[in-house]
């Protein structure tokens, strides 16, 4: 897993999970959001927002045990 996502604070991780939820419902990233900022700053690593989404959800699952499935990104679809 990417060290960037592992080192994000709990509050930022929760914010990013909320942004993913909104992105899934609207199809657009929050222009002011942390998810979009990280995606743009690390464009070489994250070719698709989906790649960043998977890392964020796996880290949230690891920290908070909020999603009880083997692959949390499948839960959000």
Biopython code that builds the backbone (N, CA, C, O; Angstrom):
import numpy as np
from Bio.PDB.StructureBuilder import StructureBuilder

atoms = [
    (1, "UNK", "N", (0.851, -1.183, 0.000)),
    (1, "UNK", "CA", (0.000, 0.000, 0.000)),
    (1, "UNK", "C", (0.889, 1.235, 0.000)),
    (1, "UNK", "O", (1.992, 1.224, 0.547)),
    (2, "UNK", "N", (0.407, 2.267, -0.604)),
    (2, "UNK", "CA", (1.140, 3.513, -0.718)),
    (2, "UNK", "C", (1.327, 4.175, 0.642)),
    (2, "UNK", "O", (0.385, 4.274, 1.428)),
    (3, "UNK", "N", (2.536, 4.622, 0.911)),
    (3, "UNK", "CA", (2.838, 5.293, 2.176)),
    (3, "UNK", "C", (2.062, 6.595, 2.319)),
    (3, "UNK", "O", (1.742, 7.003, 3.436)),
    (4, "UNK", "N", (1.760, 7.239, 1.223)),
    (4, "UNK", "CA", (0.992, 8.491, 1.270)),
    (4, "UNK", "C", (-0.347, 8.275, 1.959)),
    (4, "UNK", "O", (-0.718, 9.035, 2.853)),
    (5, "UNK", "N", (-1.063, 7.256, 1.553)),
    (5, "UNK", "CA", (-2.372, 6.978, 2.132)),
    (5, "UNK", "C", (-2.226, 6.475, 3.559)),
    (5, "UNK", "O", (-3.041, 6.811, 4.419)),
    (6, "UNK", "N", (-1.209, 5.682, 3.818)),
    (6, "UNK", "CA", (-0.990, 5.167, 5.176)),
    (6, "UNK", "C", (-0.704, 6.283, 6.171)),
    (6, "UNK", "O", (-1.028, 6.152, 7.352)),
    (7, "UNK", "N", (-0.105, 7.377, 5.716)),
    (7, "UNK", "CA", (0.297, 8.463, 6.607)),
    (7, "UNK", "C", (-0.728, 9.587, 6.725)),
    (7, "UNK", "O", (-0.483, 10.576, 7.416)),
    (8, "UNK", "N", (-1.851, 9.450, 6.072)),
    (8, "UNK", "CA", (-2.906, 10.469, 6.157)),
    (8, "UNK", "C", (-3.584, 10.363, 7.522)),
    (8, "UNK", "O", (-3.775, 9.268, 8.050)),
    (9, "UNK", "N", (-3.939, 11.503, 8.077)),
    (9, "UNK", "CA", (-4.622, 11.518, 9.381)),
    (9, "UNK", "C", (-5.987, 10.844, 9.274)),
    (9, "UNK", "O", (-6.552, 10.725, 8.187)),
    (10, "UNK", "N", (-6.501, 10.411, 10.413)),
    (10, "UNK", "CA", (-7.821, 9.780, 10.445)),
    (10, "UNK", "C", (-8.895, 10.707, 9.881)),
    (10, "UNK", "O", (-9.753, 10.274, 9.111)),
    (11, "UNK", "N", (-8.844, 11.974, 10.263)),
    (11, "UNK", "CA", (-9.876, 12.911, 9.791)),
    (11, "UNK", "C", (-9.792, 13.124, 8.275)),
    (11, "UNK", "O", (-10.820, 13.226, 7.605)),
    (12, "UNK", "N", (-8.572, 13.192, 7.736)),
    (12, "UNK", "CA", (-8.425, 13.333, 6.283)),
    (12, "UNK", "C", (-8.882, 12.069, 5.563)),
    (12, "UNK", "O", (-9.482, 12.142, 4.491)),
    (13, "UNK", "N", (-8.597, 10.915, 6.152)),
    (13, "UNK", "CA", (-9.030, 9.655, 5.556)),
    (13, "UNK", "C", (-10.560, 9.576, 5.513)),
    (13, "UNK", "O", (-11.134, 9.141, 4.515)),
    (14, "UNK", "N", (-11.202, 9.990, 6.576)),
    (14, "UNK", "CA", (-12.674, 10.010, 6.616)),
    (14, "UNK", "C", (-13.211, 10.998, 5.583)),
    (14, "UNK", "O", (-14.191, 10.706, 4.897)),
    (15, "UNK", "N", (-12.582, 12.150, 5.468)),
    (15, "UNK", "CA", (-12.996, 13.136, 4.460)),
    (15, "UNK", "C", (-12.878, 12.554, 3.054)),
    (15, "UNK", "O", (-13.756, 12.749, 2.213)),
    (16, "UNK", "N", (-11.786, 11.839, 2.812)),
    (16, "UNK", "CA", (-11.592, 11.235, 1.499)),
    (16, "UNK", "C", (-12.636, 10.150, 1.230)),
    (16, "UNK", "O", (-13.099, 10.012, 0.098)),
    (17, "UNK", "N", (-13.010, 9.389, 2.240)),
    (17, "UNK", "CA", (-14.071, 8.392, 2.079)),
    (17, "UNK", "C", (-15.391, 9.080, 1.726)),
    (17, "UNK", "O", (-16.136, 8.601, 0.872)),
    (18, "UNK", "N", (-15.673, 10.193, 2.382)),
    (18, "UNK", "CA", (-16.884, 10.958, 2.065)),
    (18, "UNK", "C", (-16.837, 11.499, 0.639)),
    (18, "UNK", "O", (-17.856, 11.522, -0.051)),
    (19, "UNK", "N", (-15.665, 11.932, 0.199)),
    (19, "UNK", "CA", (-15.505, 12.429, -1.165)),
    (19, "UNK", "C", (-15.717, 11.305, -2.177)),
    (19, "UNK", "O", (-16.307, 11.519, -3.236)),
    (20, "UNK", "N", (-15.238, 10.118, -1.852)),
    (20, "UNK", "CA", (-15.449, 8.964, -2.735)),
    (20, "UNK", "C", (-16.938, 8.674, -2.853)),
    (20, "UNK", "O", (-17.446, 8.413, -3.944)),
    (21, "UNK", "N", (-17.627, 8.722, -1.730)),
    (21, "UNK", "CA", (-19.074, 8.492, -1.731)),
    (21, "UNK", "C", (-19.781, 9.509, -2.628)),
    (21, "UNK", "O", (-20.645, 9.149, -3.427)),
    (22, "UNK", "N", (-19.406, 10.779, -2.488)),
    (22, "UNK", "CA", (-20.014, 11.831, -3.313)),
    (22, "UNK", "C", (-19.655, 11.636, -4.784)),
    (22, "UNK", "O", (-20.501, 11.817, -5.660)),
    (23, "UNK", "N", (-18.412, 11.270, -5.055)),
    (23, "UNK", "CA", (-17.963, 11.037, -6.429)),
    (23, "UNK", "C", (-18.769, 9.917, -7.067)),
    (23, "UNK", "O", (-19.155, 10.015, -8.232)),
    (24, "UNK", "N", (-19.026, 8.851, -6.312)),
    (24, "UNK", "CA", (-19.803, 7.731, -6.829)),
    (24, "UNK", "C", (-21.243, 8.152, -7.126)),
    (24, "UNK", "O", (-21.852, 7.643, -8.068)),
    (25, "UNK", "N", (-21.790, 9.067, -6.338)),
    (25, "UNK", "CA", (-23.177, 9.500, -6.530)),
    (25, "UNK", "C", (-23.328, 10.566, -7.607)),
    (25, "UNK", "O", (-24.348, 10.610, -8.294)),
    (26, "UNK", "N", (-22.321, 11.428, -7.761)),
    (26, "UNK", "CA", (-22.447, 12.544, -8.703)),
    (26, "UNK", "C", (-21.630, 12.359, -9.977)),
    (26, "UNK", "O", (-21.950, 12.946, -11.010)),
    (27, "UNK", "N", (-20.574, 11.544, -9.907)),
    (27, "UNK", "CA", (-19.695, 11.364, -11.062)),
    (27, "UNK", "C", (-18.636, 12.442, -11.185)),
    (27, "UNK", "O", (-17.876, 12.456, -12.153)),
    (28, "UNK", "N", (-18.576, 13.353, -10.208)),
    (28, "UNK", "CA", (-17.605, 14.444, -10.256)),
    (28, "UNK", "C", (-16.867, 14.538, -8.920)),
    (28, "UNK", "O", (-17.457, 14.380, -7.850)),
    (29, "UNK", "N", (-15.571, 14.796, -9.012)),
    (29, "UNK", "CA", (-14.785, 15.003, -7.799)),
    (29, "UNK", "C", (-15.007, 16.400, -7.266)),
    (29, "UNK", "O", (-15.149, 17.348, -8.038)),
    (30, "UNK", "N", (-15.038, 16.534, -5.951)),
    (30, "UNK", "CA", (-15.126, 17.834, -5.303)),
    (30, "UNK", "C", (-13.900, 18.649, -5.722)),
    (30, "UNK", "O", (-12.765, 18.221, -5.509)),
    (31, "UNK", "N", (-14.127, 19.802, -6.307)),
    (31, "UNK", "CA", (-13.033, 20.647, -6.808)),
    (31, "UNK", "C", (-12.075, 21.102, -5.705)),
    (31, "UNK", "O", (-10.900, 21.357, -5.968)),
    (32, "UNK", "N", (-12.570, 21.201, -4.490)),
    (32, "UNK", "CA", (-11.777, 21.668, -3.360)),
    (32, "UNK", "C", (-11.290, 20.511, -2.483)),
    (32, "UNK", "O", (-10.618, 20.743, -1.478)),
    (33, "UNK", "N", (-11.619, 19.282, -2.847)),
    (33, "UNK", "CA", (-11.382, 18.146, -1.970)),
    (33, "UNK", "C", (-9.961, 17.617, -1.967)),
    (33, "UNK", "O", (-9.187, 17.838, -2.899)),
    (34, "UNK", "N", (-9.647, 16.923, -0.906)),
    (34, "UNK", "CA", (-8.343, 16.312, -0.724)),
    (34, "UNK", "C", (-8.098, 15.190, -1.734)),
    (34, "UNK", "O", (-6.975, 15.026, -2.211)),
    (35, "UNK", "N", (-9.115, 14.432, -2.057)),
    (35, "UNK", "CA", (-8.985, 13.339, -3.016)),
    (35, "UNK", "C", (-8.507, 13.875, -4.367)),
    (35, "UNK", "O", (-7.580, 13.328, -4.965)),
    (36, "UNK", "N", (-9.134, 14.931, -4.835)),
    (36, "UNK", "CA", (-8.738, 15.535, -6.115)),
    (36, "UNK", "C", (-7.330, 16.119, -6.039)),
    (36, "UNK", "O", (-6.546, 15.982, -6.979)),
    (37, "UNK", "N", (-7.013, 16.762, -4.932)),
    (37, "UNK", "CA", (-5.692, 17.360, -4.749)),
    (37, "UNK", "C", (-4.603, 16.290, -4.819)),
    (37, "UNK", "O", (-3.601, 16.472, -5.511)),
    (38, "UNK", "N", (-4.790, 15.193, -4.119)),
    (38, "UNK", "CA", (-3.796, 14.112, -4.135)),
    (38, "UNK", "C", (-3.717, 13.483, -5.516)),
    (38, "UNK", "O", (-2.626, 13.175, -5.997)),
    (39, "UNK", "N", (-4.862, 13.290, -6.156)),
    (39, "UNK", "CA", (-4.876, 12.715, -7.495)),
    (39, "UNK", "C", (-4.055, 13.575, -8.459)),
    (39, "UNK", "O", (-3.265, 13.045, -9.240)),
    (40, "UNK", "N", (-4.235, 14.882, -8.410)),
    (40, "UNK", "CA", (-3.510, 15.783, -9.303)),
    (40, "UNK", "C", (-2.024, 15.835, -8.956)),
    (40, "UNK", "O", (-1.181, 15.798, -9.852)),
    (41, "UNK", "N", (-1.693, 15.921, -7.671)),
    (41, "UNK", "CA", (-0.296, 16.016, -7.246)),
    (41, "UNK", "C", (0.500, 14.748, -7.547)),
    (41, "UNK", "O", (1.715, 14.814, -7.730)),
    (42, "UNK", "N", (-0.163, 13.605, -7.599)),
    (42, "UNK", "CA", (0.516, 12.329, -7.813)),
    (42, "UNK", "C", (0.020, 11.668, -9.095)),
    (42, "UNK", "O", (-0.274, 10.473, -9.128)),
    (43, "UNK", "N", (-0.062, 12.473, -10.141)),
    (43, "UNK", "CA", (-0.627, 12.025, -11.408)),
    (43, "UNK", "C", (0.090, 10.804, -11.983)),
    (43, "UNK", "O", (-0.550, 9.947, -12.592)),
    (44, "UNK", "N", (1.382, 10.716, -11.803)),
    (44, "UNK", "CA", (2.134, 9.568, -12.320)),
    (44, "UNK", "C", (1.772, 8.265, -11.626)),
    (44, "UNK", "O", (1.789, 7.201, -12.245)),
    (45, "UNK", "N", (1.443, 8.346, -10.338)),
    (45, "UNK", "CA", (1.114, 7.147, -9.566)),
    (45, "UNK", "C", (-0.330, 6.718, -9.800)),
    (45, "UNK", "O", (-0.617, 5.527, -9.923)),
    (46, "UNK", "N", (-1.221, 7.674, -9.859)),
    (46, "UNK", "CA", (-2.635, 7.376, -9.985)),
    (46, "UNK", "C", (-3.133, 7.774, -11.369)),
    (46, "UNK", "O", (-3.519, 8.921, -11.594)),
    (47, "UNK", "N", (-3.120, 6.822, -12.286)),
    (47, "UNK", "CA", (-3.573, 7.093, -13.637)),
    (47, "UNK", "C", (-5.084, 7.335, -13.641)),
    (47, "UNK", "O", (-5.598, 8.139, -14.420)),
    (48, "UNK", "N", (-5.780, 6.626, -12.758)),
    (48, "UNK", "CA", (-7.229, 6.766, -12.636)),
    (48, "UNK", "C", (-7.576, 7.052, -11.179)),
    (48, "UNK", "O", (-6.895, 6.573, -10.272)),
    (49, "UNK", "N", (-8.615, 7.818, -10.956)),
    (49, "UNK", "CA", (-9.078, 8.081, -9.592)),
    (49, "UNK", "C", (-9.402, 6.758, -8.910)),
    (49, "UNK", "O", (-9.235, 6.623, -7.698)),
    (50, "UNK", "N", (-9.860, 5.793, -9.678)),
    (50, "UNK", "CA", (-10.214, 4.473, -9.153)),
    (50, "UNK", "C", (-9.046, 3.843, -8.392)),
    (50, "UNK", "O", (-9.260, 3.179, -7.378)),
    (51, "UNK", "N", (-7.811, 4.044, -8.868)),
    (51, "UNK", "CA", (-6.638, 3.497, -8.187)),
    (51, "UNK", "C", (-6.474, 4.107, -6.805)),
    (51, "UNK", "O", (-6.195, 3.400, -5.837)),
    (52, "UNK", "N", (-6.645, 5.410, -6.713)),
    (52, "UNK", "CA", (-6.556, 6.101, -5.428)),
    (52, "UNK", "C", (-7.717, 5.690, -4.533)),
    (52, "UNK", "O", (-7.537, 5.492, -3.331)),
    (53, "UNK", "N", (-8.896, 5.562, -5.109)),
    (53, "UNK", "CA", (-10.071, 5.145, -4.358)),
    (53, "UNK", "C", (-9.818, 3.809, -3.663)),
    (53, "UNK", "O", (-10.116, 3.663, -2.478)),
    (54, "UNK", "N", (-9.280, 2.849, -4.380)),
    (54, "UNK", "CA", (-9.033, 1.525, -3.808)),
    (54, "UNK", "C", (-8.065, 1.598, -2.633)),
    (54, "UNK", "O", (-8.274, 0.935, -1.617)),
    (55, "UNK", "N", (-7.010, 2.397, -2.762)),
    (55, "UNK", "CA", (-6.055, 2.533, -1.666)),
    (55, "UNK", "C", (-6.685, 3.195, -0.444)),
    (55, "UNK", "O", (-6.452, 2.770, 0.687)),
    (56, "UNK", "N", (-7.472, 4.222, -0.673)),
    (56, "UNK", "CA", (-8.135, 4.926, 0.431)),
    (56, "UNK", "C", (-9.093, 3.989, 1.161)),
    (56, "UNK", "O", (-9.090, 3.932, 2.390)),
    (57, "UNK", "N", (-9.908, 3.258, 0.411)),
    (57, "UNK", "CA", (-10.883, 2.365, 1.039)),
    (57, "UNK", "C", (-10.205, 1.198, 1.767)),
    (57, "UNK", "O", (-10.668, 0.777, 2.827)),
    (58, "UNK", "N", (-9.131, 0.685, 1.213)),
    (58, "UNK", "CA", (-8.410, -0.402, 1.889)),
    (58, "UNK", "C", (-7.797, 0.105, 3.197)),
    (58, "UNK", "O", (-7.812, -0.600, 4.205)),
    (59, "UNK", "N", (-7.265, 1.314, 3.179)),
    (59, "UNK", "CA", (-6.688, 1.884, 4.402)),
    (59, "UNK", "C", (-7.778, 2.153, 5.434)),
    (59, "UNK", "O", (-7.585, 1.886, 6.621)),
    (60, "UNK", "N", (-8.913, 2.678, 4.997)),
    (60, "UNK", "CA", (-10.027, 2.923, 5.922)),
    (60, "UNK", "C", (-10.500, 1.603, 6.526)),
    (60, "UNK", "O", (-10.787, 1.530, 7.720)),
    (61, "UNK", "N", (-10.577, 0.586, 5.718)),
    (61, "UNK", "CA", (-10.968, -0.733, 6.202)),
    (61, "UNK", "C", (-9.973, -1.239, 7.236)),
    (61, "UNK", "O", (-10.357, -1.778, 8.273)),
    (62, "UNK", "N", (-8.702, -1.060, 6.944)),
    (62, "UNK", "CA", (-7.642, -1.507, 7.851)),
    (62, "UNK", "C", (-7.694, -0.763, 9.186)),
    (62, "UNK", "O", (-7.560, -1.376, 10.244)),
    (63, "UNK", "N", (-7.886, 0.539, 9.138)),
    (63, "UNK", "CA", (-7.889, 1.347, 10.363)),
    (63, "UNK", "C", (-9.168, 1.230, 11.169)),
    (63, "UNK", "O", (-9.131, 1.075, 12.390)),
    (64, "UNK", "N", (-10.286, 1.303, 10.493)),
    (64, "UNK", "CA", (-11.559, 1.452, 11.192)),
    (64, "UNK", "C", (-12.431, 0.203, 11.174)),
    (64, "UNK", "O", (-13.419, 0.120, 11.905)),
    (65, "UNK", "N", (-12.068, -0.763, 10.345)),
    (65, "UNK", "CA", (-12.860, -1.999, 10.202)),
    (65, "UNK", "C", (-14.313, -1.674, 9.882)),
    (65, "UNK", "O", (-15.236, -2.320, 10.378)),
    (66, "UNK", "N", (-14.500, -0.641, 9.026)),
    (66, "UNK", "CA", (-15.858, -0.181, 8.734)),
    (66, "UNK", "C", (-16.560, -0.991, 7.647)),
    (66, "UNK", "O", (-17.789, -1.026, 7.591)),
    (67, "UNK", "N", (-15.789, -1.631, 6.796)),
    (67, "UNK", "CA", (-16.389, -2.412, 5.725)),
    (67, "UNK", "C", (-16.000, -3.868, 5.937)),
    (67, "UNK", "O", (-14.815, -4.180, 6.058)),
    (68, "UNK", "N", (-16.956, -4.737, 5.982)),
    (68, "UNK", "CA", (-16.700, -6.115, 6.350)),
    (68, "UNK", "C", (-16.660, -7.046, 5.142)),
    (68, "UNK", "O", (-17.220, -8.142, 5.172)),
    (69, "UNK", "N", (-16.007, -6.611, 4.105)),
    (69, "UNK", "CA", (-15.820, -7.447, 2.924)),
    (69, "UNK", "C", (-14.334, -7.499, 2.605)),
    (69, "UNK", "O", (-13.571, -6.640, 3.045)),
    (70, "UNK", "N", (-13.928, -8.493, 1.848)),
    (70, "UNK", "CA", (-12.509, -8.665, 1.532)),
    (70, "UNK", "C", (-11.974, -7.517, 0.683)),
    (70, "UNK", "O", (-10.829, -7.101, 0.860)),
    (71, "UNK", "N", (-12.782, -7.005, -0.232)),
    (71, "UNK", "CA", (-12.354, -5.913, -1.099)),
    (71, "UNK", "C", (-13.328, -4.756, -0.942)),
    (71, "UNK", "O", (-14.365, -4.730, -1.605)),
    (72, "UNK", "N", (-13.011, -3.792, -0.070)),
    (72, "UNK", "CA", (-13.942, -2.691, 0.223)),
    (72, "UNK", "C", (-14.380, -1.879, -0.996)),
    (72, "UNK", "O", (-15.484, -1.335, -0.997)),
    (73, "UNK", "N", (-13.550, -1.783, -2.029)),
    (73, "UNK", "CA", (-13.948, -0.983, -3.188)),
    (73, "UNK", "C", (-15.142, -1.604, -3.909)),
    (73, "UNK", "O", (-15.885, -0.895, -4.588)),
    (74, "UNK", "N", (-15.337, -2.905, -3.776)),
    (74, "UNK", "CA", (-16.506, -3.542, -4.370)),
    (74, "UNK", "C", (-17.782, -3.140, -3.649)),
    (74, "UNK", "O", (-18.857, -3.112, -4.248)),
    (75, "UNK", "N", (-17.663, -2.832, -2.370)),
    (75, "UNK", "CA", (-18.807, -2.455, -1.546)),
    (75, "UNK", "C", (-19.423, -1.124, -2.008)),
    (75, "UNK", "O", (-20.637, -0.937, -1.931)),
    (76, "UNK", "N", (-18.589, -0.221, -2.479)),
    (76, "UNK", "CA", (-19.031, 1.126, -2.823)),
    (76, "UNK", "C", (-19.704, 1.168, -4.189)),
    (76, "UNK", "O", (-20.449, 2.109, -4.464)),
    (77, "UNK", "N", (-19.475, 0.203, -5.038)),
    (77, "UNK", "CA", (-20.001, 0.243, -6.419)),
    (77, "UNK", "C", (-21.469, 0.365, -6.487)),
    (77, "UNK", "O", (-22.034, 0.410, -7.579)),
]
sb = StructureBuilder()
sb.init_structure("model")
sb.init_model(0)
sb.init_chain("A")
sb.init_seg("    ")
for serial, (resi, resn, name, xyz) in enumerate(atoms, 1):
    if name == "N":
        sb.init_residue(resn, " ", resi, " ")
    sb.init_atom(name, np.array(xyz, "f"), 0.0, 1.0, " ", f" {name:<3s}", serial, name[0])
structure = sb.get_structure()
